């Protein structure tokens, strides 16, 4: 699985590929999608595309609704 962005919020594809933003990733440990392999793919992608740093936010069920 390659990381694929299907929707950009307050940004563009060009800005992401131009490394103009710092990237944050929210991970829900209760979501079965977030396997070690998928988390590693997201982190590797973020390292390539971030401006300076990455924020990894590990959420539980309640935080998921706050972020949404």
Buried (B, 14 or more C-beta within 10 A) or exposed (E): EEEEEEEEEEEEEEBBEEEEBEBEBBBBEEEEEBEEEBBEBBBEBBEEBBEEEBEEEEBEEEEEEEEE
